[in-house]
Amino acid sequence: MSVSKRVLIVDDEAPIREMIAVALEMAGYECLEAENTNTAHGLIVDDKPDMVLLDWMMPGASGIEFARRLRKDETTADIPIIMLTAKGDEDNKIKGLEAGVDDYITKPFSPRELVARLKAVLRRTTPKGIEEPVSVDGLTLDPISHRVTSDATPIELGPTEFRLLQFFMTHQDRAYSRSQLLDMVWGGNVYVEERTVDVHIRRLRKALGERHDYLVQTVRGTGYRFSSNVA
């Protein structure tokens, strides 16, 4: 790696932080550590890490509350977050996704799995591709300034919804299955479940509002397509 990516590990258990740090440093990452969300917030503001690994259960503010706080603040809204959780049940996963977490990994996990998922999230949060703004029916996406507008009114999108919309707007009128969208938008990360796509599609449609939600179309039995032609 030319410039080593900086990862912030937020976990109240020192042995877990240490195990993760050793695995990541061996894989060429630089690590910062925080035992609570207050310390973590200071490190994010001062050191601007490329990624946050965040434990779900912590004394004081929970990981999920912290993730919501990061997503609400413009300066930290785009930082990729992987949630570390001992809870494998669906409700919590959905809660994490709704809070804008990019991925989650259930403890116990192997260092190799963690590194693989970290790479996948970093790969998809630094999108290659279009530099030029694209417009469809008054909806405009500008990849350089990272802005989306609907008839010149700004639209607030989370980082995953932005990438999903960027992919759709540059690949119009073609139906994609959920697994194809996972590959294209999530970077071939085999660990993200297909229903994750539905959660983000729902959020994208909600953000686009009544004026533009028709552009994101459900294709029965296949997946989704982006088109200005209403079927």
C-alpha positions as CSV (number, residue, x, y, z in Angstrom):
1,M,0.0,0.0,0.0
2,S,1.5,3.3,-1.0
3,V,0.0,5.3,1.9
4,S,-1.1,3.1,4.8
5,K,-4.7,3.5,5.7
6,R,-5.5,4.5,9.2
7,V,-8.1,2.5,11.2
8,L,-9.6,3.5,14.5
9,I,-10.5,0.6,16.8
10,V,-13.2,1.5,19.4
11,D,-13.7,-1.2,22.0
12,D,-13.7,-1.1,25.8
13,E,-11.8,-4.4,26.0
14,A,-8.1,-3.9,25.6
15,P,-7.3,-7.5,24.6
16,I,-9.7,-7.3,21.7
17,R,-8.3,-4.0,20.6
18,E,-4.8,-5.5,20.8
19,M,-5.7,-8.6,18.8
20,I,-7.3,-6.4,16.1
21,A,-4.4,-4.0,16.0
22,V,-1.8,-6.8,15.6
23,A,-3.8,-8.3,12.7
24,L,-4.3,-4.9,11.0
25,E,-0.7,-3.8,11.4
26,M,0.5,-7.1,9.9
27,A,-1.8,-6.3,6.9
28,G,-0.2,-2.9,6.5
29,Y,-2.7,-0.6,8.3
30,E,-1.9,2.0,10.9
31,C,-4.1,1.7,14.0
32,L,-5.5,4.1,16.5
33,E,-7.3,2.9,19.6
34,A,-10.0,4.2,21.8
35,E,-11.7,2.5,24.8
36,N,-14.9,4.7,24.7
37,T,-16.8,6.9,22.3
38,N,-15.6,10.2,23.7
39,T,-11.9,9.3,23.1
40,A,-12.9,8.0,19.7
41,H,-14.6,11.2,18.7
42,G,-11.6,13.2,19.6
43,L,-9.3,10.9,17.5
44,I,-11.7,11.1,14.6
45,V,-11.7,14.9,14.6
46,D,-7.9,15.2,15.1
47,D,-6.5,12.3,13.2
48,K,-9.2,11.7,10.5
49,P,-9.0,7.9,10.3
50,D,-10.0,6.2,7.0
51,M,-12.2,3.7,8.8
52,V,-13.8,3.0,12.2
53,L,-14.2,-0.4,13.7
54,L,-16.8,0.1,16.4
55,D,-17.9,-2.3,19.2
56,W,-21.7,-2.4,19.6
57,M,-21.8,-2.9,23.4
58,M,-19.8,-0.3,25.4
59,P,-20.3,1.4,28.7
60,G,-21.7,4.9,28.3
61,A,-22.8,5.6,24.7
62,S,-23.4,2.4,22.7
63,G,-21.7,1.9,19.4
64,I,-24.9,2.3,17.5
65,E,-25.6,5.7,19.1
66,F,-22.1,6.8,18.2
67,A,-22.5,5.6,14.6
68,R,-25.7,7.7,14.4
69,R,-23.9,10.7,15.7
70,L,-21.0,10.3,13.2
71,R,-23.5,10.0,10.3
72,K,-25.4,13.2,11.4
73,D,-22.3,15.4,11.5
74,E,-21.3,16.6,8.0
75,T,-17.5,16.3,8.8
76,T,-17.8,12.6,9.8
77,A,-20.8,11.5,7.7
78,D,-18.7,9.7,5.1
79,I,-16.4,7.8,7.3
80,P,-16.7,4.0,6.7
81,I,-17.9,2.1,9.9
82,I,-17.7,-1.6,10.5
83,M,-19.6,-2.7,13.6
84,L,-18.2,-5.4,15.9
85,T,-21.0,-7.2,17.5
86,A,-21.6,-10.3,19.6
87,K,-25.2,-10.2,18.5
88,G,-26.0,-12.2,15.4
89,D,-29.7,-11.6,15.4
90,E,-31.5,-9.9,12.6
91,D,-33.0,-6.9,14.5
92,N,-29.6,-5.6,15.5
93,K,-28.2,-6.0,12.1
94,I,-31.0,-4.1,10.6
95,K,-30.6,-1.4,13.3
96,G,-27.0,-1.1,12.4
97,L,-27.7,-0.7,8.7
98,E,-30.4,1.8,9.4
99,A,-27.9,3.8,11.5
100,G,-25.7,3.9,8.4
101,V,-23.1,1.3,9.3
102,D,-21.3,-0.1,6.2
103,D,-20.8,-3.6,7.5
104,Y,-20.8,-5.6,10.7
105,I,-18.9,-8.6,11.8
106,T,-20.0,-10.9,14.6
107,K,-17.6,-12.0,17.3
108,P,-15.8,-14.2,17.5
109,F,-14.1,-13.6,14.1
110,S,-10.8,-14.5,12.6
111,P,-8.2,-11.8,11.9
112,R,-8.2,-12.9,8.3
113,E,-12.0,-12.4,8.0
114,L,-11.7,-8.9,9.5
115,V,-8.9,-7.8,7.2
116,A,-10.8,-9.1,4.1
117,R,-14.0,-7.2,5.1
118,L,-12.0,-4.1,5.9
119,K,-10.4,-4.2,2.5
120,A,-13.8,-4.7,0.8
121,V,-15.3,-1.7,2.7
122,L,-12.4,0.6,1.9
123,R,-12.4,-0.5,-1.7
124,R,-16.0,0.4,-2.2
125,T,-15.9,3.7,-0.2
126,T,-13.2,5.1,-2.5
127,P,-15.1,4.8,-5.7
128,K,-13.3,4.8,-9.0
129,G,-15.2,5.8,-12.1
130,I,-17.1,8.8,-13.2
131,E,-15.7,12.3,-12.7
132,E,-18.4,14.1,-14.6
133,P,-21.7,15.1,-13.2
134,V,-24.7,13.0,-14.5
135,S,-28.3,14.2,-14.7
136,V,-31.6,12.4,-15.3
137,D,-34.9,14.1,-15.2
138,G,-33.7,17.0,-13.1
139,L,-31.8,14.7,-10.7
140,T,-28.0,15.5,-10.8
141,L,-25.1,13.7,-9.1
142,D,-21.7,15.4,-8.9
143,P,-19.0,12.9,-7.9
144,I,-16.3,15.5,-7.3
145,S,-18.2,17.6,-4.8
146,H,-20.2,14.5,-3.7
147,R,-23.5,16.4,-4.0
148,V,-26.9,15.2,-5.3
149,T,-29.6,17.7,-6.2
150,S,-33.2,17.4,-7.3
151,D,-34.1,20.4,-9.4
152,A,-31.3,22.3,-7.8
153,T,-32.5,21.3,-4.2
154,P,-29.8,19.4,-2.3
155,I,-30.6,15.8,-1.3
156,E,-29.0,14.3,1.7
157,L,-27.7,10.7,1.1
158,G,-25.6,8.4,3.2
159,P,-22.4,7.1,1.7
160,T,-23.8,3.8,0.6
161,E,-26.9,5.4,-1.0
162,F,-24.6,7.8,-2.8
163,R,-22.5,5.0,-4.3
164,L,-25.7,3.0,-5.2
165,L,-27.1,6.1,-7.0
166,Q,-23.8,6.8,-8.7
167,F,-23.7,3.2,-10.0
168,F,-27.4,3.4,-11.1
169,M,-27.0,6.7,-12.9
170,T,-24.0,5.5,-14.8
171,H,-25.7,2.1,-15.7
172,Q,-29.2,3.0,-16.7
173,D,-32.0,0.9,-18.1
174,R,-30.5,-2.4,-17.2
175,A,-31.8,-4.8,-14.5
176,Y,-29.3,-5.9,-11.9
177,S,-29.8,-8.7,-9.4
178,R,-29.1,-8.1,-5.7
179,S,-25.9,-10.1,-5.9
180,Q,-24.7,-8.1,-8.9
181,L,-25.4,-4.8,-7.0
182,L,-23.4,-6.2,-4.0
183,D,-20.5,-6.9,-6.3
184,M,-20.6,-3.5,-8.1
185,V,-21.5,-1.2,-5.2
186,W,-20.3,-3.1,-2.2
187,G,-17.1,-4.3,-3.9
188,G,-17.7,-8.0,-4.1
189,N,-17.9,-8.3,-0.3
190,V,-19.3,-11.8,0.1
191,Y,-20.2,-11.2,3.7
192,V,-22.9,-8.6,3.1
193,E,-26.3,-10.3,2.9
194,E,-28.5,-9.7,-0.1
195,R,-31.3,-8.2,2.0
196,T,-28.9,-5.4,2.8
197,V,-29.5,-4.2,-0.8
198,D,-33.2,-3.8,-0.1
199,V,-32.6,-1.8,3.0
200,H,-30.4,0.7,1.1
201,I,-32.8,0.8,-1.9
202,R,-35.6,1.7,0.5
203,R,-33.5,4.5,2.0
204,L,-32.4,5.7,-1.5
205,R,-36.0,5.9,-2.6
206,K,-37.0,7.7,0.5
207,A,-34.2,10.3,0.1
208,L,-35.1,10.9,-3.6
209,G,-38.7,11.6,-2.5
210,E,-41.8,11.6,-4.6
211,R,-40.3,13.7,-7.4
212,H,-37.6,11.0,-8.3
213,D,-38.3,7.8,-6.5
214,Y,-39.8,6.3,-9.7
215,L,-36.3,6.1,-11.2
216,V,-35.4,3.2,-8.9
217,Q,-37.6,0.4,-10.2
218,T,-38.1,-3.1,-8.7
219,V,-37.8,-5.8,-11.4
220,R,-39.9,-8.7,-10.2
221,G,-37.9,-11.9,-9.8
222,T,-34.6,-10.2,-10.7
223,G,-33.7,-7.2,-8.6
224,Y,-33.6,-3.5,-9.5
225,R,-33.1,-1.1,-12.5
226,F,-32.6,2.6,-12.8
227,S,-34.6,4.1,-15.6
228,S,-36.5,7.3,-16.5
229,N,-38.8,5.1,-18.7
230,V,-41.7,4.2,-16.4
231,A,-42.6,0.5,-17.2
